[in-house]
């Protein structure tokens, strides 16, 4: 079986956490930030875990080394 090639766009968008979870960047961080409280902004900056439905597809995009 040939080696899986890593999709570079996926590497730039997703990270694997220390516990092995796939993390993504949160949405709603680009504009209208004045309305959001500091706590809400802090929570958004942390990012969030990838949805279960996307897990298999994205992990395949990241290749074997991730």
C-alpha positions as CSV (number, residue, x, y, z in Angstrom):
1,X,0.0,0.0,0.0
2,X,1.4,3.4,-0.9
3,X,2.2,6.0,1.8
4,X,-0.5,8.6,2.5
5,X,0.7,12.1,1.5
6,X,-0.1,14.9,3.9
7,X,-2.4,17.6,2.6
8,X,-0.5,20.8,3.5
9,X,-3.7,22.9,3.8
10,X,-5.0,20.5,6.5
11,X,-1.7,20.8,8.4
12,X,-2.1,24.6,8.5
13,X,-5.7,24.4,9.8
14,X,-5.7,21.6,12.3
15,X,-3.4,20.6,15.2
16,X,-3.2,17.5,17.3
17,X,-3.4,18.2,21.0
18,X,-1.2,16.6,23.6
19,X,-3.9,14.1,24.5
20,X,-4.4,13.2,20.8
21,X,-7.5,15.2,20.0
22,X,-7.8,17.1,16.7
23,X,-8.2,20.8,17.3
24,X,-9.5,23.5,15.0
25,X,-9.7,27.3,15.1
26,X,-12.9,28.8,16.4
27,X,-15.2,30.8,14.2
28,X,-16.5,34.3,14.9
29,X,-13.1,35.8,15.6
30,X,-12.6,38.0,12.6
31,X,-14.8,41.1,13.2
32,X,-17.4,42.7,15.5
33,X,-15.1,41.9,18.4
34,X,-16.2,45.0,20.5
35,X,-19.6,43.3,21.1
36,X,-18.0,40.2,22.6
37,X,-16.9,40.1,26.2
38,X,-13.3,39.4,27.1
39,X,-14.2,36.0,28.5
40,X,-16.0,35.1,25.2
41,X,-13.0,36.2,23.2
42,X,-10.6,34.2,25.4
43,X,-12.7,31.1,24.9
44,X,-12.8,31.6,21.2
45,X,-9.0,32.1,21.0
46,X,-8.4,28.7,22.6
47,X,-10.0,26.9,19.7
48,X,-12.2,23.8,19.9
49,X,-12.2,20.1,19.3
50,X,-13.1,18.8,15.8
51,X,-16.6,17.5,15.2
52,X,-16.9,13.7,15.3
53,X,-18.3,13.5,11.8
54,X,-15.1,15.2,10.3
55,X,-12.6,13.2,12.4
56,X,-11.9,10.3,10.1
57,X,-11.7,12.5,7.0
58,X,-9.4,15.1,8.5
59,X,-7.1,12.6,10.2
60,X,-6.7,10.9,6.8
61,X,-5.8,14.3,5.3
62,X,-3.1,14.8,7.9
63,X,-1.4,11.5,6.9
64,X,0.4,8.9,9.0
65,X,2.8,11.2,10.8
66,X,0.1,13.1,12.7
